[in-house]
Amino acid sequence: MKYLIAILVAGLAFSSNAGAQSQAKTMHDTYCIMCHGTELYTRESRIANDYDSLREQVQRWQANAALNWSNTEIDMMTNWLAERYYGLACPEEC
C-alpha cells in the first residue's frame, strides 16, 4: 500500500510539473515572442548567466510589458526558461 501511495504522489507531482511547463510555454509563446526570438537566450552576451539573474530578467520584462504576472507565474517562466534554454539548475526552493 505504501508503494502505491508513493507512486500516486510521484505521478501527481509529475503531472503538476508538466502542467506548469505547458502553461509557461504558452505564456512564453504568447507574450515573449512578440518582442524577441529564442536567439536572445543563447547569445554569447546574454545578461542572465545564473538562475537568480534569469529570474530578475523575467521579472523586469514582465513589468516592462505590464503583464502583472504573479510570483508563481514569474517562477514558472523562470523554471521553464532555465530548463529549456539556459541549462540552469533550479534552486532548492523551486
ChimeraX commands (.cxc) that place a marker at each C-alpha (Angstrom):
marker #1 position 0.00,0.00,0.00 radius 0.5
marker #1 position 2.86,2.40,0.83 radius 0.5
marker #1 position 4.34,1.83,-2.60 radius 0.5
marker #1 position 1.04,2.58,-4.32 radius 0.5
marker #1 position 0.73,5.86,-2.43 radius 0.5
marker #1 position 4.32,6.80,-3.32 radius 0.5
marker #1 position 3.65,6.08,-6.99 radius 0.5
marker #1 position 0.46,8.15,-6.94 radius 0.5
marker #1 position 2.20,11.10,-5.25 radius 0.5
marker #1 position 5.06,10.95,-7.76 radius 0.5
marker #1 position 2.55,10.85,-10.60 radius 0.5
marker #1 position 0.73,13.90,-9.27 radius 0.5
marker #1 position 3.98,15.82,-8.92 radius 0.5
marker #1 position 4.96,14.93,-12.49 radius 0.5
marker #1 position 1.51,15.90,-13.77 radius 0.5
marker #1 position 1.65,19.21,-11.90 radius 0.5
marker #1 position 5.12,19.96,-13.27 radius 0.5
marker #1 position 4.03,19.05,-16.80 radius 0.5
marker #1 position 1.06,21.40,-16.45 radius 0.5
marker #1 position 3.28,24.23,-15.22 radius 0.5
marker #1 position 5.72,23.62,-18.09 radius 0.5
marker #1 position 2.89,23.70,-20.60 radius 0.5
marker #1 position 1.48,26.90,-19.11 radius 0.5
marker #1 position 4.91,28.56,-19.12 radius 0.5
marker #1 position 5.43,27.63,-22.78 radius 0.5
marker #1 position 2.05,29.10,-23.66 radius 0.5
marker #1 position 2.85,32.30,-21.76 radius 0.5
marker #1 position 6.23,32.49,-23.50 radius 0.5
marker #1 position 4.77,31.91,-26.95 radius 0.5
marker #1 position 2.03,34.47,-26.29 radius 0.5
marker #1 position 3.96,37.30,-24.64 radius 0.5
marker #1 position 7.71,36.94,-25.07 radius 0.5
marker #1 position 7.99,36.02,-28.73 radius 0.5
marker #1 position 6.07,39.19,-29.65 radius 0.5
marker #1 position 9.26,41.17,-28.98 radius 0.5
marker #1 position 12.14,38.75,-29.50 radius 0.5
marker #1 position 13.04,35.30,-30.73 radius 0.5
marker #1 position 14.70,32.49,-28.84 radius 0.5
marker #1 position 18.16,33.54,-30.06 radius 0.5
marker #1 position 18.16,36.02,-27.17 radius 0.5
marker #1 position 18.61,33.12,-24.74 radius 0.5
marker #1 position 21.60,31.56,-26.46 radius 0.5
marker #1 position 23.63,34.61,-27.49 radius 0.5
marker #1 position 27.12,34.99,-26.04 radius 0.5
marker #1 position 26.40,38.38,-24.50 radius 0.5
marker #1 position 23.26,37.32,-22.64 radius 0.5
marker #1 position 22.61,39.06,-19.33 radius 0.5
marker #1 position 21.24,36.07,-17.44 radius 0.5
marker #1 position 24.00,33.60,-16.61 radius 0.5
marker #1 position 22.60,32.07,-13.44 radius 0.5
marker #1 position 19.17,31.27,-12.07 radius 0.5
marker #1 position 18.81,34.44,-9.98 radius 0.5
marker #1 position 19.76,36.78,-12.81 radius 0.5
marker #1 position 17.39,34.91,-15.13 radius 0.5
marker #1 position 14.54,35.42,-12.65 radius 0.5
marker #1 position 15.45,39.12,-12.41 radius 0.5
marker #1 position 15.17,39.42,-16.20 radius 0.5
marker #1 position 11.81,37.63,-16.27 radius 0.5
marker #1 position 10.59,39.96,-13.51 radius 0.5
marker #1 position 11.94,43.02,-15.32 radius 0.5
marker #1 position 10.47,42.27,-18.71 radius 0.5
marker #1 position 7.05,41.17,-17.50 radius 0.5
marker #1 position 6.90,44.50,-15.62 radius 0.5
marker #1 position 8.04,46.44,-18.71 radius 0.5
marker #1 position 5.29,44.74,-20.72 radius 0.5
marker #1 position 2.74,45.45,-17.93 radius 0.5
marker #1 position 1.80,41.76,-17.74 radius 0.5
marker #1 position 1.29,41.83,-13.96 radius 0.5
marker #1 position 2.42,38.24,-13.52 radius 0.5
marker #1 position 2.25,36.78,-10.04 radius 0.5
marker #1 position 5.39,35.49,-8.31 radius 0.5
marker #1 position 4.17,31.99,-9.14 radius 0.5
marker #1 position 3.95,32.85,-12.85 radius 0.5
marker #1 position 7.39,34.50,-12.76 radius 0.5
marker #1 position 8.82,31.41,-11.09 radius 0.5
marker #1 position 7.07,29.14,-13.59 radius 0.5
marker #1 position 8.50,31.10,-16.54 radius 0.5
marker #1 position 11.96,31.24,-14.97 radius 0.5
marker #1 position 11.93,27.49,-14.35 radius 0.5
marker #1 position 10.83,26.78,-17.91 radius 0.5
marker #1 position 13.46,29.06,-19.45 radius 0.5
marker #1 position 16.16,27.72,-17.13 radius 0.5
marker #1 position 15.41,24.17,-18.20 radius 0.5
marker #1 position 14.58,24.74,-21.87 radius 0.5
marker #1 position 17.23,27.24,-22.94 radius 0.5
marker #1 position 19.74,28.02,-20.24 radius 0.5
marker #1 position 20.58,24.61,-18.81 radius 0.5
marker #1 position 20.47,26.08,-15.32 radius 0.5
marker #1 position 19.67,24.12,-12.21 radius 0.5
marker #1 position 16.70,25.28,-10.22 radius 0.5
marker #1 position 17.50,26.26,-6.61 radius 0.5
marker #1 position 16.17,24.06,-3.82 radius 0.5
marker #1 position 13.05,26.18,-3.30 radius 0.5
marker #1 position 11.73,25.51,-6.82 radius 0.5
marker link #1:1,2 radius 0.2
marker link #1:2,3 radius 0.2
marker link #1:3,4 radius 0.2
marker link #1:4,5 radius 0.2
marker link #1:5,6 radius 0.2
marker link #1:6,7 radius 0.2
marker link #1:7,8 radius 0.2
marker link #1:8,9 radius 0.2
marker link #1:9,10 radius 0.2
marker link #1:10,11 radius 0.2
marker link #1:11,12 radius 0.2
marker link #1:12,13 radius 0.2
marker link #1:13,14 radius 0.2
marker link #1:14,15 radius 0.2
marker link #1:15,16 radius 0.2
marker link #1:16,17 radius 0.2
marker link #1:17,18 radius 0.2
marker link #1:18,19 radius 0.2
marker link #1:19,20 radius 0.2
marker link #1:20,21 radius 0.2
marker link #1:21,22 radius 0.2
marker link #1:22,23 radius 0.2
marker link #1:23,24 radius 0.2
marker link #1:24,25 radius 0.2
marker link #1:25,26 radius 0.2
marker link #1:26,27 radius 0.2
marker link #1:27,28 radius 0.2
marker link #1:28,29 radius 0.2
marker link #1:29,30 radius 0.2
marker link #1:30,31 radius 0.2
marker link #1:31,32 radius 0.2
marker link #1:32,33 radius 0.2
marker link #1:33,34 radius 0.2
marker link #1:34,35 radius 0.2
marker link #1:35,36 radius 0.2
marker link #1:36,37 radius 0.2
marker link #1:37,38 radius 0.2
marker link #1:38,39 radius 0.2
marker link #1:39,40 radius 0.2
marker link #1:40,41 radius 0.2
marker link #1:41,42 radius 0.2
marker link #1:42,43 radius 0.2
marker link #1:43,44 radius 0.2
marker link #1:44,45 radius 0.2
marker link #1:45,46 radius 0.2
marker link #1:46,47 radius 0.2
marker link #1:47,48 radius 0.2
marker link #1:48,49 radius 0.2
marker link #1:49,50 radius 0.2
marker link #1:50,51 radius 0.2
marker link #1:51,52 radius 0.2
marker link #1:52,53 radius 0.2
marker link #1:53,54 radius 0.2
marker link #1:54,55 radius 0.2
marker link #1:55,56 radius 0.2
marker link #1:56,57 radius 0.2
marker link #1:57,58 radius 0.2
marker link #1:58,59 radius 0.2
marker link #1:59,60 radius 0.2
marker link #1:60,61 radius 0.2
marker link #1:61,62 radius 0.2
marker link #1:62,63 radius 0.2
marker link #1:63,64 radius 0.2
marker link #1:64,65 radius 0.2
marker link #1:65,66 radius 0.2
marker link #1:66,67 radius 0.2
marker link #1:67,68 radius 0.2
marker link #1:68,69 radius 0.2
marker link #1:69,70 radius 0.2
marker link #1:70,71 radius 0.2
marker link #1:71,72 radius 0.2
marker link #1:72,73 radius 0.2
marker link #1:73,74 radius 0.2
marker link #1:74,75 radius 0.2
marker link #1:75,76 radius 0.2
marker link #1:76,77 radius 0.2
marker link #1:77,78 radius 0.2
marker link #1:78,79 radius 0.2
marker link #1:79,80 radius 0.2
marker link #1:80,81 radius 0.2
marker link #1:81,82 radius 0.2
marker link #1:82,83 radius 0.2
marker link #1:83,84 radius 0.2
marker link #1:84,85 radius 0.2
marker link #1:85,86 radius 0.2
marker link #1:86,87 radius 0.2
marker link #1:87,88 radius 0.2
marker link #1:88,89 radius 0.2
marker link #1:89,90 radius 0.2
marker link #1:90,91 radius 0.2
marker link #1:91,92 radius 0.2
marker link #1:92,93 radius 0.2
marker link #1:93,94 radius 0.2
view
